[in-house]
Amino acid sequence: MPKRLTLGGRRFAPSPALTALMLVLCVAFIALGRWQWRRGEARAAEHARFERGARQVLALGAAPLAGVPDYQRVSVTGTYDTAHQFLIDNMSYRDLDGYHVLTPLERPGGPVVLVDRGWVPFLGTRSRLPDISLKANGVVTVVGRVGELPAAGLSFGRAPPAASGPWPRVTSFPTLQQLAEALGRPLEPRVILLDRGAPDGYVRDWHLPGIPALQNFGYAFQWWCFAIAAAVMWLLLSSKRLPRSPAQSPETTR
């Protein structure tokens, strides 16, 4: 039998089933809030790395990109392979469809690295591709951030580049291995996101993927508010106002 407590004209008698339900809800809401808070802390640390990476440029030479921190700005010298470029399909910028342009950069003494030269708009038909030709044929020094290829949220959005055919080749969310096979040469495990002010580029509005850290913190507070609301609801549903006794009635007898 539920334990009853009378206080302030109300009787508090929570049922075991309601208590168990509210306890499960409170524990779940608190856990979800902690999970969002940890995600916010991770996003804040990632944003700090993004900002630190912009402060100085690291000259790589022939050194690999594998040991370079995420989002670090680097300078790499080599020669653009203008005859073999990729267009990453299904890329949008300010609600406009388009492509990202990936151009191989051949380095003396080092593996080929792909340079993301930015976003170009879709021209209205797949049979007409944007002109991404390069005038630079000699040695260039590329400055940009170390980053990753765009990733698809769903697997059916991926399409590797064709094994043969004319260049540039259109692909959708490929892996570096698929690009290396189409190119016929090994590639660095990461790409270079060309700096906004660097030449030979297009639209380059680089930012961290995903939601900002403050949004995760806001979600955490929302979950914790749900936990408080569940506890208040439990208190309200578990208490009832006691009926007034005749002596407490405001009516008087004559």
C-alpha positions in Angstrom: 0.0 0.0 0.0 1.5 3.4 -0.9 2.8 5.5 1.9 0.7 8.6 2.6 1.9 11.9 4.0 -0.4 14.8 4.8 1.0 18.3 4.7 -0.6 21.7 4.2 -4.0 20.4 3.5 -2.8 18.0 0.8 -2.3 14.2 1.0 0.8 12.9 -0.8 0.4 9.2 -1.8 2.6 8.3 -4.8 1.8 5.0 -6.5 4.7 2.6 -7.2 4.0 2.4 -10.9 4.0 6.2 -11.3 7.1 6.6 -9.2 9.0 4.0 -11.2 7.9 5.6 -14.5 9.0 9.1 -13.4 12.3 7.7 -12.0 13.1 6.1 -15.4 12.2 9.3 -17.2 14.3 11.5 -14.9 17.3 9.2 -15.2 17.0 9.1 -19.0 16.6 12.9 -19.3 19.6 13.5 -17.0 21.8 11.0 -19.0 20.7 12.6 -22.3 21.7 16.0 -20.9 25.1 14.8 -19.9 25.6 13.3 -23.3 24.8 16.5 -25.0 27.0 18.5 -22.6 30.0 16.2 -23.4 29.3 16.6 -27.1 29.3 20.4 -26.6 32.7 20.2 -24.8 34.1 18.1 -27.7 32.8 20.6 -30.2 34.3 23.5 -28.3 37.7 21.7 -28.2 37.4 21.1 -31.9 36.6 24.7 -32.6 39.6 25.7 -30.5 41.8 23.4 -32.7 40.3 25.0 -35.8 41.2 28.5 -34.5 44.7 27.5 -33.4 45.4 25.9 -36.9 44.9 29.3 -38.6 47.5 31.2 -36.6 50.6 30.0 -38.4 51.5 28.2 -41.6 53.6 25.0 -41.4 55.9 24.4 -44.4 55.7 20.7 -45.1 58.0 20.2 -48.0 57.9 16.5 -48.9 56.7 15.5 -45.4 53.4 13.5 -45.3 50.1 15.0 -44.0 49.4 12.0 -41.7 51.2 13.6 -38.7 49.8 17.1 -39.1 47.1 18.1 -36.6 43.5 18.6 -37.9 42.8 22.0 -39.5 46.5 23.1 -39.4 47.4 25.5 -42.2 50.3 24.2 -44.3 52.2 25.2 -47.3 53.0 22.6 -49.9 55.1 23.0 -53.1 54.4 21.0 -56.2 52.8 20.9 -59.7 49.1 20.8 -60.4 48.0 17.9 -62.5 45.5 19.9 -64.5 44.6 17.1 -66.8 43.1 14.9 -64.1 40.6 16.6 -61.8 37.5 15.6 -59.9 34.2 17.3 -59.3 32.5 16.3 -56.1 28.8 16.3 -56.8 25.9 17.2 -54.4 27.7 20.1 -52.8 25.6 23.1 -51.8 26.5 26.6 -50.9 23.8 29.0 -49.7 21.1 26.7 -50.9 22.6 26.5 -54.4 23.7 23.2 -56.0 27.2 22.7 -57.2 30.5 20.8 -57.0 33.8 20.9 -55.1 36.8 20.9 -57.3 39.6 18.5 -56.4 42.9 18.9 -58.2 45.9 16.6 -57.7 49.2 18.3 -56.6 52.3 16.3 -57.5 55.1 16.9 -55.0 58.8 16.0 -55.6 59.7 13.3 -53.2 56.2 12.9 -51.7 52.9 11.3 -52.5 50.2 13.2 -54.5 47.9 15.3 -52.4 44.4 16.4 -53.4 43.7 20.2 -53.1 40.1 21.2 -52.6 40.0 24.4 -54.6 36.4 25.3 -53.5 32.8 25.3 -54.7 31.5 26.0 -58.2 27.8 26.2 -59.2 25.8 23.6 -61.1 25.1 24.8 -64.6 21.6 23.3 -64.9 22.5 20.0 -66.7 24.8 17.1 -66.0 26.0 17.1 -69.6 27.5 20.6 -69.1 30.3 20.8 -66.6 31.9 24.0 -65.2 35.2 25.1 -66.6 37.8 24.3 -63.9 40.9 24.6 -66.1 44.1 26.0 -64.6 46.5 28.3 -66.3 49.3 27.5 -63.9 51.6 24.8 -65.4 54.7 25.3 -63.4 55.7 24.8 -59.7 53.2 26.4 -57.3 53.1 26.8 -53.5 49.7 25.9 -52.1 48.6 27.2 -48.7 45.5 25.7 -47.0 44.2 23.7 -44.1 44.6 20.0 -43.6 41.1 18.5 -43.9 39.0 15.6 -44.9 36.8 14.8 -47.9 33.1 15.7 -47.6 31.2 12.8 -46.0 27.7 11.6 -47.0 25.1 11.2 -44.3 23.5 8.2 -46.1 25.3 5.5 -48.0 23.1 5.7 -51.1 24.4 9.2 -51.7 27.9 7.9 -52.6 29.1 7.2 -56.2 32.7 6.5 -57.0 34.3 8.1 -60.1 34.2 6.3 -63.4 37.2 4.0 -64.1 37.6 5.4 -67.6 36.4 8.3 -69.6 37.0 12.0 -70.1 38.2 14.4 -67.3 37.2 16.0 -65.1 35.3 13.1 -63.6 32.2 13.6 -61.5 31.8 11.7 -58.3 29.7 11.9 -55.2 31.2 11.5 -51.7 34.0 9.1 -52.7 36.7 7.7 -50.6 40.3 8.5 -51.1 40.9 5.0 -52.1 38.3 5.3 -54.9 39.9 8.5 -56.1 43.4 7.0 -56.0 42.2 4.0 -58.1 40.6 6.4 -60.7 43.8 8.5 -60.8 46.1 5.5 -60.9 48.4 6.8 -58.2 48.5 6.6 -54.4 47.2 9.7 -52.5 47.8 11.3 -49.2 45.2 10.2 -46.5 43.9 13.7 -46.2 43.3 16.7 -48.5 44.2 20.4 -48.4 41.4 23.0 -48.2 42.8 25.9 -50.2 42.9 29.2 -48.3 40.3 31.8 -49.2 42.9 34.4 -50.4 45.0 31.9 -52.4 45.0 32.0 -56.2 43.4 29.4 -58.5 40.4 28.8 -56.2 36.7 29.3 -56.2 34.2 29.8 -53.3 36.0 28.7 -50.1 33.9 29.2 -47.0 35.5 26.6 -44.8 34.0 25.9 -41.4 33.6 23.1 -39.0 30.9 20.5 -40.0 28.0 20.0 -37.6 26.2 22.2 -35.1 28.0 24.7 -32.9 28.9 23.9 -29.3 26.4 26.3 -27.8 23.6 24.4 -29.5 24.7 21.2 -27.8 24.8 23.0 -24.4 21.3 24.3 -25.1 20.1 20.8 -25.8 21.7 19.6 -22.5 19.7 22.3 -20.5 16.5 21.3 -22.3 16.9 17.6 -21.3 17.6 18.7 -17.7 14.5 20.9 -17.7 12.5 17.8 -18.9 13.9 16.0 -15.8 12.8 18.7 -13.5 9.4 18.9 -15.2 8.9 15.1 -14.8 9.7 15.4 -11.1 7.2 18.3 -10.7 4.6 16.3 -12.6 5.2 13.3 -10.3 4.6 15.5 -7.2 1.4 17.0 -8.6 -0.1 13.7 -9.7 0.8 12.1 -6.4 -0.9 14.6 -4.2 -4.5 15.5 -3.7 -6.2 18.2 -1.7 -8.0 17.0 1.3 -11.8 17.7 1.6 -12.6 20.3 4.2 -14.2 19.2 7.4 -17.5 20.8 8.5 -15.7 22.9 11.1 -13.6 24.4 8.4 -16.6 25.3 6.2 -17.0 29.1 5.7 -20.8 28.6 6.0 -22.3 29.3 9.4 -25.5 27.9 10.8 -28.3 30.0 12.2 
